[in-house]
Amino acid sequence: MKLATIIIALLLAGPKLLSAQQAHEEGTSNSEHFHPNHVAAFVGATSDLRGSKKTHFTLGADYVRRFGARGQWGVGGFAEVIFHDPTEWLFGASGYFFPTQALWIQAAGGVEFYQGGHGGDEPAERKASFLLRFGAGYNIELPGFTLTPVALLDLVRDTESLVWGMSVSKGF
């Protein structure tokens, strides 16, 4: 139910964001704000949409390389840690589409590493699971850096998680 509400809100707000960005781009050249490389730090949370329904503090980092004449496509990688019991580590590769200079859509694949225990006195064994990620963000250019609200959907094991927060990046 919450996921459906978020998707509906993005669909309703999307056209307004796109038209505002296009109006902004018509008044400025792409070369003023376009940087092919971005390195970012992410601070946010991961909310379990099934099962426990808990939310956990999340930190991450990513890199994006944009290419093409207008920088509409990109590839990158990410690393995240979810402070959960047990702690979860996520690593992956991403593909990006930029319908405008600021709005991006992401699809990614990766691996989640975590400790899996059997209870009792037995030591926990390390486990890995395949991860699929889909998401979007909107780059807000500020002097010297970019601020980006981010919303991602992670599909891993038998869970769905909403990763949300803010990235601060530097283009070069």
C-alpha positions as CSV (number, residue, x, y, z in Angstrom):
1,M,0.0,0.0,0.0
2,K,2.8,2.4,0.9
3,L,4.7,1.6,-2.2
4,A,1.7,2.2,-4.4
5,T,1.2,5.6,-2.7
6,I,4.8,6.6,-3.4
7,I,4.6,5.5,-7.1
8,I,1.4,7.5,-7.6
9,A,3.0,10.6,-6.0
10,L,6.0,10.3,-8.3
11,L,3.7,9.9,-11.4
12,L,1.7,13.0,-10.4
13,A,4.7,15.1,-9.6
14,G,6.8,13.9,-12.5
15,P,5.3,16.0,-15.3
16,K,5.7,19.2,-13.2
17,L,9.3,18.4,-12.5
18,L,10.0,17.6,-16.1
19,S,8.4,20.8,-17.4
20,A,10.2,22.9,-14.9
21,Q,13.5,21.3,-15.7
22,Q,13.0,21.7,-19.5
23,A,12.2,25.4,-19.0
24,H,15.4,25.8,-17.0
25,E,17.4,23.9,-19.7
26,E,16.1,26.1,-22.5
27,G,17.5,29.2,-20.6
28,T,21.0,27.7,-20.0
29,S,23.4,25.6,-22.1
30,N,24.0,22.0,-21.1
31,S,27.7,22.6,-20.9
32,E,27.3,24.9,-17.9
33,H,25.9,22.2,-15.6
34,F,26.9,18.9,-17.3
35,H,29.7,16.9,-15.7
36,P,30.3,13.4,-17.1
37,N,31.5,12.0,-13.8
38,H,29.8,12.2,-10.4
39,V,30.9,10.7,-7.0
40,A,28.3,10.7,-4.3
41,A,27.8,9.9,-0.6
42,F,24.3,8.7,0.4
43,V,22.6,9.1,3.8
44,G,19.2,7.6,4.3
45,A,17.2,4.7,5.5
46,T,16.0,1.3,4.2
47,S,12.4,0.4,5.0
48,D,11.3,-3.3,4.8
49,L,8.0,-3.3,2.8
50,R,7.3,-6.9,3.9
51,G,7.8,-9.0,7.0
52,S,9.2,-6.9,9.8
53,K,8.2,-3.5,8.3
54,K,11.2,-1.9,10.2
55,T,13.4,0.9,9.0
56,H,17.2,0.9,9.3
57,F,19.9,3.6,8.9
58,T,21.7,3.3,5.6
59,L,25.0,4.8,4.3
60,G,26.4,4.5,0.8
61,A,28.6,5.7,-2.0
62,D,28.3,5.6,-5.7
63,Y,29.9,6.7,-8.9
64,V,28.2,7.6,-12.2
65,R,29.7,8.1,-15.6
66,R,27.4,9.8,-18.2
67,F,28.0,9.4,-21.9
68,G,26.4,10.4,-25.2
69,A,26.1,13.8,-26.8
70,R,23.7,15.1,-24.1
71,G,24.7,12.7,-21.3
72,Q,21.4,10.9,-21.4
73,W,22.9,7.5,-20.5
74,G,25.2,6.5,-17.8
75,V,26.7,3.5,-16.0
76,G,28.0,3.3,-12.4
77,G,28.6,1.3,-9.3
78,F,27.4,1.5,-5.7
79,A,28.2,0.3,-2.2
80,E,25.9,0.5,0.8
81,V,25.8,-0.6,4.3
82,I,22.4,-1.2,6.1
83,F,22.8,-1.0,9.9
84,H,20.5,-3.9,10.7
85,D,21.0,-6.9,12.9
86,P,22.9,-8.5,11.2
87,T,24.6,-5.7,9.2
88,E,24.0,-5.9,5.4
89,W,26.5,-4.9,2.7
90,L,25.3,-4.2,-0.8
91,F,27.5,-3.8,-3.9
92,G,26.4,-3.5,-7.5
93,A,26.5,-2.0,-11.0
94,S,23.9,0.4,-12.4
95,G,22.6,1.6,-15.6
96,Y,21.0,5.1,-15.8
97,F,18.7,7.1,-18.1
98,F,18.5,10.9,-17.8
99,P,15.3,12.2,-19.4
100,T,16.5,15.7,-18.4
101,Q,19.8,17.0,-17.0
102,A,18.4,16.6,-13.5
103,L,16.0,13.7,-13.4
104,W,17.5,10.1,-13.6
105,I,16.1,6.6,-13.6
106,Q,18.2,3.7,-12.5
107,A,18.2,-0.1,-12.9
108,A,20.9,-2.1,-11.2
109,G,22.0,-5.6,-10.3
110,G,24.2,-6.6,-7.4
111,V,25.0,-8.7,-4.4
112,E,23.9,-8.4,-0.8
113,F,26.3,-9.9,1.9
114,Y,25.0,-10.7,5.4
115,Q,25.5,-13.0,8.3
116,G,23.0,-15.8,8.6
117,G,22.8,-17.6,12.0
118,H,21.1,-20.8,13.0
119,G,20.5,-19.6,16.6
120,G,22.1,-21.0,19.7
121,D,25.8,-21.1,20.1
122,E,26.6,-21.9,16.5
123,P,28.7,-19.3,14.6
124,A,26.9,-17.3,12.0
125,E,27.8,-18.1,8.4
126,R,28.3,-15.5,5.8
127,K,25.7,-15.5,3.0
128,A,25.2,-13.7,-0.3
129,S,22.1,-13.0,-2.3
130,F,21.4,-11.5,-5.7
131,L,19.9,-8.0,-5.7
132,L,17.8,-6.1,-8.2
133,R,17.4,-2.4,-7.8
134,F,15.1,0.2,-9.5
135,G,14.9,3.8,-8.6
136,A,14.9,7.5,-9.4
137,G,16.4,10.8,-8.2
138,Y,16.4,14.5,-9.0
139,N,19.7,16.4,-9.1
140,I,19.5,19.9,-7.5
141,E,22.6,21.8,-8.7
142,L,24.1,24.0,-6.0
143,P,27.3,26.0,-6.1
144,G,30.1,23.4,-6.0
145,F,28.0,20.3,-5.4
146,T,24.8,18.5,-6.2
147,L,22.0,17.5,-3.7
148,T,19.8,14.6,-4.8
149,P,16.7,13.2,-3.1
150,V,16.7,9.5,-3.9
151,A,14.0,6.7,-3.8
152,L,15.0,3.1,-4.7
153,L,13.2,-0.2,-4.6
154,D,15.5,-3.2,-3.7
155,L,14.4,-6.8,-4.5
156,V,16.6,-9.3,-2.6
157,R,15.9,-12.7,-1.3
158,D,12.1,-12.8,-0.6
159,T,11.9,-9.1,0.5
160,E,11.1,-5.7,-1.0
161,S,12.8,-2.7,0.5
162,L,12.4,1.0,-0.1
163,V,15.7,2.8,0.2
164,W,15.2,6.6,0.6
165,G,17.4,9.5,1.5
166,M,19.7,12.2,0.2
167,S,22.9,12.1,-1.8
168,V,25.5,14.8,-2.0
169,S,27.7,14.6,-5.1
170,K,30.5,16.3,-6.8
171,G,30.7,16.4,-10.6
172,F,34.0,16.5,-12.5
